[in-house]
Amino acid sequence: MSQPLIPPQQMAEPLLDVQEMQLWLEKVVSWGQADRPDKQKDTCLHLIRLRGFLQQLLTHIDNTSSTTETMKRLPFLGQFLGRLCWNPYVTADDTSRRLLFQCLWGLYSEHPINGVERKANQWIQKVLCQLATEDDTAAQTLLKHIGVPPTQYHRKVIRKTVALVQETIGKSCSLLGDINQRCSCDSILATSEACVSLVMCAEAAPLIGALLQRPVTCPRAVLSEDFLVALSSAYSSHCLSLEEQAVVSLWYHSLSSLEETVLSLLESVLTNTRSTLQSLEQQVAQSLLPKACAQHCSIFLVVNDIFRSILKQLERNEVVRSLIQTFTSHFLRELTLLQPQMSVALKAFFPQSPQNLLVPLLTRPSEMPQESWRHHLNWLSGSLQRLSEEEEEGDNSSTGVHYKVFEAWFLLVQCAHWVQAAVQLLVTAGSKDCGPLLRLLTFYYHPTNRGHHRALQLVRAKEAWDHLHNFFLVLSCPPPVDRLQSLVALLSPQPQQTSLAPLLILDLLVNFAVFSQLSLSGSTEILQTVVDRSGLVSEAVCVLNSLEFRLNEGGSLSSNANRVHLRIKAFQNTLTRMHAVQSPAESQAHTCPL
């Protein structure tokens, strides 16, 4: 029954006249809903001629500047198309139904300028919805006669309609400078509006994906806000499945959807106290956010700004820091996978970061010779020290210097692989070499200078390092328990005293135990005693797990990787057994900092 379509540009002029439309309208009125055998037979006999007339009608619509002008010339057009839509013997024919849809799309006004066009839009939406659902009782009657299940029929109809519209919106922009000229992009807004009620329809997924991924090269190729809201709601409630690239495009078009996704990731990470770095890595990768950020700088800036705001509120939350570092690592990895012509300069992604620190910090330790690490870290430490000194010398009421210091610290949090490298180097550093590395570590754990205690914090960091250096590298055997009490005291800050962050000292302790040359039994005894007396067994386990994970990623300075991993496993077993015998109250009191 189907006939090949004749492309509109090949149709002959002149355009239709009112008299011909009236003749066809009389015929269509006589058919009604084709509920009698004679009407059904007459409809089928006229189908070929009807297709030709509909093709001419489509050409007329395409060549007319507006719906208002079309309706003035053909005042019975709406009645004609409407009656055809209720005739199941017309809509069951592939070609006739396709032409009907094309005519309706052509009459839909992207920006209705009067009551006629607004009313036409409402009517067209209603007709399209009727054609795409199971409410067509006349069609259902026909389907019963031919033995086709209504659900199967309507799904097939939607799939064909989707394919048709997808083909239409896939055409390149035809706007060549004349703003009054009709453009192939005019249907984008109308199509997206019509899809609002179909966002959870599986058959409409290809069309939704095509709408989202269409290049925005024309001011008329905008998507309906209602469409984006409906999509965001369906996607966030897991009622809609989209391909990866369609999800990225949704975030590009919808700021609210992007923000909701980032905040959902944050909430999930912060509320899961048993999260590990492995699970965090998996969560971040599966979120698609790193890939989206690499493809669209604007998306990265939004995500980065959310992380910046959260970090200001929770600057000592190690879970937030781990999330930011993990996200940045995945983002940089995705950035390297892009084709050169698609990549954007790094400074465009980090416009607020100190530019002299950007490349040095974003460069991973594995990307340079290990013998260069110390010099690189000393330079980073010196640069951060100069920023800190400017903050101390500046006017406290001025936010400019504070802003620079925070942005430098934020970048260091994003690139915390250099902090881990500094901790490892501190194990083998001499007393004269440890200053810059300790300064970098202190800055990471104590970015702000509240109460001007940074100098005192550095003194206490050096005191902790001296103890550890003496216990693990100078003495040939573990010191008596009472000598370890000085380290325990540093790990147990007292109220109203300026003290170091316990995790700073714990990080040093764990790295000394793992990388020093002291025997395994001696290192185990020191580690076990200190974390037990300070009540930080759970935290020590997490630091060990994090260290192991990062070493597996290739961030170790040690030339004896096998020995290092064996020591980590031994410490993990010892501390895990200690953690297991703690009372439930103690276990709940200490959450894992990743």
N, C-alpha and C positions, 0 to 999 in steps of 0.2 A: 504493500500500500504506500510505502514511503517513497518520495521523489527527491532527487538531489536538489539542493538549494541553488538558486542563481545568485551570485554575489551582488549586493545592492549597487555597486558602482557600474555593473553591466546592464542595469535596467534602463529601459528607454524612458525618456521624457515625452510629453509633459506629465505633471503630477495629476493625481486623481481629482475628479470633480464630485460635487455633491450628489448629482443625479445617480451616478453609478453606486455610490454609497447607499442611497435610499433603496435601490433595487436589491442590493445584497441584504440590507437590513430587513426588508419585507420577507425575503426568503428565510432568513435566520429566525424571524419571529414565527413564521409558519412551522418551522421545525420544533420549536420549543425545546424540551429536554429529550426529544426523540424517544418518547415512551410508548409509541405505537409502531407497528411493523412498517406501515407506509412512510412514516416520517423517517424511520431508520434507513429505509431503502433510498429515499430521496437524498438524505444526507450523504450517504456513501456514493451515490451517483455524481454529486456535485463536489466531492472532496478535491479532485485534481484541479478544477477551476478555482475552488476556494483557496487552495495553496497559492496559485498564481496571483490572486487578488491580494492575499495577505502579504505576499512578497512586494507587490507594488505599494501597498500601504506602508510597509516598513521603510521602503525607499523614500516615500513622502515624509514620513516622520523624521528620518535622518537628515533630510534636506531642508527641514523647516527649523528656524532659529529658536523657537520656544514652543512649549506645550500650549500656551495661550493662543499663539498664532495657528497651531494645528487645529485646536478646538473651534476657532472662529471659522476656519475654512470647512471643517468637517464636524458640524455640531452633533451628529449622531454617532460619532466614533466610539464614545464610551459605551453607549447602549449596545452597539454592534459587537464590540469585543467582549463585553460582559455576558451577553447571551450565548456567544460561542463557548465561553468558559464553562457554562452549565450544560453543554451538550456533550455527553460522554463519548459519542461517536466521533466527535471532532477532537476532543482532548486525548482520546486513546490512540490517535494517529500521530506517530513520532514527529513528522515534518510539520503538521498543522500546530501541534502543541508547541514545538520549538518556535515557530513564527509568532504564535500568540505571546509567548514569553518575551521575545525580542521586541515586539510592539509595546508591550507594557513597560519594559525597561526603558525604551526610548521615550516614553511619555512621562516618566518619573523625573521631577525637577529637583536638582541638587539644592538649589536655593530658590524656593517658591517666592514669587514676587507679588502675588495677589491671591485672593480667595479661591479663584478657579484652580490655580495650580496646587494650593494647599489641600483643597477638597479632592483633587485628582490623586494626589499622593496618598491620602488616607484610603481612598477607594482601591488604588492599585495594591497597596499593602494587604488589604483585606482579600482581594482576589488571589494574589500570590499565595497567601497563607492557606486559602481554601484549596487551591490547586495542589499544595504540597502536604496536605493533611488528609485524614480519613473522614472528613465531615461531608464529603461529596456523596450524598445518598443516591443520586442518579447514577454516578459512576459505580457505586457499590452494587446497584441492581444489575448493571451490565456485567460486572465481574462475576456475579453469581451465575449468570447464564453461561459464561465461557469457562468457569471453573478455576479462576485465578484468585488466590487469597488476597484480600485487600492490603494487608501489611506488605506483602511481597510487591504488589503493584505500586504502592505509594513510595516504597524505598527505591524502587527502580526509577520512578518519576523524579524523585529528589536527586538521585545520582546523575540522571541525564541533565536535569536543570543545572546542577552544580557544574557539570562539565561544560555546559553552554556558557554560563556566566563566567567561569574561570577562563575560558577562551577569550571572552570579550574583554575582561580586565587585564589580560596578558598582553594586549596590544600596546605598542609604544605610544608615547605622548604625541598627539597631532597638533598641539598648540604651537603655532609658528609666529608668535608675536602679536597677533590680533586678539585682544582680550574678549571681543564680542563674538569670536568664532567658537563654534561648538568643538569640544575636545573629547578624545576617547577617555580622558580621565574624569569626565563629568559623571560617569556612572559609578565611580569608586565610592563616594559618600553614600549614594543611593543604595548601592549593593550592600555596604556595611550596615546600613540601617535596616535593610530587609533581613539581614542575617541575625539580628538580635535574638529573635525567637528560635533560631536554629543552632545556637552555640553549643548545645549539648547533644546535637544530632550527629551521630557518627558519620553519616553520609555527607554531611556538610564540611567535614574536617579539611578536605583538599582545598575547598574554596576559601575557608577561613585562613588556612596557611598561605594561600596565594595572596590574599588581601594584606596580610601582615608583612609578607616579604616583598611586596611590590616596591621597587625603588621610588623614593619620594623625590622626584625630579620636576614636579609640576605643582604649583600652588593649589590646583584644583584636586589633586590626588590625596585628599585628607580622609581620615577615617572617622566615623561617627563616634562621639564620646560615649553614647549609650552602648554602642557595640564593644568598645574597649572595657567599659565597666562590667558588662555582662561576661565578657571573656575572662577578665581578671577574677571575678567572683567564682566562675565555674572552675577555673584552673586552680585557684587557691583551695577550693573545697574538694579537689580531686574528682570533679564530675566531668572533666574534659581532658582528653589526652591529645597533646600536641607534639609534633616533631621538635627536635632540639632547636633548629634554626627558627622555627615559628615562635618558640618561647622567647628566644633572644630578641626577636622582632617585637613581640608583645611588650617586653620591658623597655625597648627603645621608644615605642609609641606611648606607653603608659607609665608615668612616673609613680603613680600610686601603687601599681602592681609590682614595680621594682622595689619600692620601699617596703611593701608588705613582705616580699620574699626575703629581703635582707634581715628585717626585724624577726621574722619567723626563724631564720637560721640562728640568730643571736639568742633568741629565747630557748631554742632547743639545746644549744650548747651550754648556756648558763644554768639551765635547770637539770641537766644530766650530770650529777656529781661523780658518776663512775665512768665518765668519758675518758678515752685514751687518745694519744696522738694518732694512732692508727685509725680509730673510728672518726676522729676529727678530720683527718685527711680524706676519708671516704665521704663524709658529709659534705665537705667543701667541694670536692670534685663532682659529686652527684647533683649539687645545687645548680650547676651550669653557670654560676656567676663569674668565675674566672674567665671562662671562654667568652661570655658576653662582654665582659670588660675589655678583653683584648681586642675584640672586634669593633667596639664603639667606645671611644674615649669619654663621651658624655655619660655613659653608664658607669664607667670606672669612677668618674668624679663624684657621682651621687653616692655610690657604695663607699668610697673612701671617706666622704664627708660624714656618713653615718658612723663609720668606725671611729673617726676622729672625735665625734661628739660623745660616743660611748666611752672612749678612753679617757676623756676629760673627767667624766663622772666616776669612772672605776679604774683610776690609773694604777692601782696596786693589785688589781685582779689579774692573776696569772692566766686564767682561762681566756679572758678577753685578749691578752697579749698573744697567747698561743694561736687563737683564731685568726688574729690579724696577720701574724707571721705566716701561718699556713696558707691563708688566702693569697697573700702577696706572692708567695713562692709558686703557687699554682698559676696565678695570673702571669707572672714572668715566663713561666714555662709555655703557656698558651701563646704568649706574645712572640716567642721565638719560632713557633710553628706557622705563623702567618707568612704569606708571600711578601717579599720585600715591598712590592707596590702597595700593599694594604697596610703596612706598618706606619705608625706615627711616632714622632720623636718622643723620647722619654720625658723630656721636660714638659710636654703637653699633658702628660698624665699626672705629673707632680709639680704643678705650677707654684705651689706654696712652699715646697721644700727648699732648703738652702742649696742652690745649684752647685756649689763647689763640693758638697757632700753626696750629691745624687748618684753619680756613676760609681765612685769608690764604695758606697754602701750597697748599691744594687748588684755589684759584681760579687759573685759567690766565691767563697774560699777555694772551692774546687777548680775555679777558673784561673787560678794563678799558682805559681810554684810555692810550695810550702815554706821554702826559705825566705820568701818575701812577706810572709804573714806578719811577722813582728814589726817590720818597718811600716807596713800598711796600717796596722793597728795603732802604732805610735803616732802616725800622721792623723788618723781619725781622732784619737784621744786629744791631741794638741788642738785640732780644729774645734772640737766640742768644748775644750777648756776655755778657748778664747771667747766663744759665745757665752759661756757661763760667767766669765769675768766681766764681759760687757753688761750682763744682766746685773751683777753685783755693783758695778760702778754707776749704772744708769739710775735715773729717777724712778722710784718704785711706782709712781702714779702713771708712768708711761707704759703702754701695753705693747709697744713696738718690739722691744728687746725680749720681753716675756714670750711674745708670739714666735719670734725666731727660735728661741730655746725650745719651746714646745714642739715646733715643727721639726726641729732637728731630732728631738727625742722620738717623736712619732715615726720618723723615717728609720731610726735605729730599731724601734720595736718591729717595724715591718721587715727589717733586715737583721734580725737577731742572730743569724748564723755567725756574725762577726763577734757577738758577745760570747757565744759558745767557744769560738776559736780563741778568744782572749783568756777564758777560764782554763782551757787546756794548756795554753802557753804558760800560765801562771804556775803550773805544777813544776816546770823545769826552769823557771826564771830565777835569776839571782836577785839579791836584795837591792842592787842598783838598777835592775831592769824592770822591776815589777811596778814601779810608780805609774807610768802611763796606762798600763793594763788595768791596774786597780782603779784608776781614775775613770776609765771607760766603764768598768763594771759598776762602780758607785753611781755614775751618771744614769746608767740604765735602770737601776733599782730605785734611785732617788732623783728624779728629773727636776723637781721643783726645789727651791732653796728656802723653804719656809723656816723662819727663825734664823737664817744665815748659818745653818749647821753643816753645810757641805764639807767644810774643812775638817770638822770634827768627825764626820762620817768617814772621810777618807783615812783619818788617823786610826779609827776603829777597824776599818777594812784591812789596813796594814797590820794591825795587831792580830787580827784573825789569821791573816796570811803567815805571819811570823810563827804563830803557834803551830799551824798545819805544816809549815816547812820544817820546823823542828821535829814534830812528831813523826813525819813520814820520810824525811830525807836525811836528817842528822843523826837521830837516835837509831841504834841497830835493832832495838826491840821496842814494843809498845810501852809507853810511859805508865807509871802508876795511875790508878783511877783518880786520885786527888789532883794530879797535874792536869788531867783532862777537864777538870771543873771550870777552869778559866774559859775554855771554849764553850762549854755548856752555858756559862753565864752570858756569853755574847749571843748565843742562840735563844736565850730566854729574856727578851727585853723587859725592863721594869717600867712601870707607869711613870709619867712625868720626867722621863729621861730621854735624851737624844740617843737613839740606837739605830743599828743597821737593820735592814730588812732581813729576817731570818733566812729567807730563800737565797740571799746573796752568800751567806756563810755556808749554808747547806750545799749550794752549788759547788763552792770551793771544796768542801769536805768530800763530797762524792767524787769529784774529779781527781783529787789527791789520792783517794783510795783506789781508783781505777787505774790511773796512769803512773803512779809512783813505783819505785823499784822495791819498796818494802814487801816482805813476804805476804802471801795471801792471808795466812792466819793472823799476822800482826795487823794488817789493814782491816780485817774483819773485826778484830777485837776493838780497835779504835772507833770504827764506824758504828758498831753495835752499841758500845757504851755511850757515845755522845748522843745518838739519836734517841736512845731509850731514855736517858736522863733528861733530855730536853723535850720529850714527848712529841717528836717529829718523825716517828717511824713511817707513817703513811706517806708523808711528804717526801721522805727519802726514797721510798719505793718508786714514787712518781718521777722524781728527778732521775733515778737510774733508768726507768723505762724510757723516758724522753731522750736521755743520752744514748741509749742503745738504738733507738729509732733513728736518731740523726746520724749516728755513726754508720748505720746500714745504708743511709742515703749518700755516703761518701764524704762525710765531713770530718774525718779523723786525721790528726797529725801524727798519730802513732805509726811506727813502721812495723810493729808487732801486733797486727790486728787480731790474730787468733788468741794471744795472751789476754788482750783487753776484753774480748768478748767472753772468755772463760771466767775472768774475774767478775765481770758484770753479772753473769749467771749465778755465780756463787753468792755474791752480795744479795741478789734478788731472792734467792732461796732462803738465806738467813733472815732477811728483813720480813719476808712474807710470813715465815713461821712466827716471828715476833708479833707481827700485826694480827695474826689469827688468834693469838692468845689474849689480845687486849679485850677488855670488857666492851660490850655493845655501845655503852655511852661514850667511851674513849674513841671507838671507831667512827662514830657519827660526828664527833667533835672535830675531826680532822678530815677535810675534804681534799681530794686530789687536785693539785694545781697544774696537772698535765706536765 
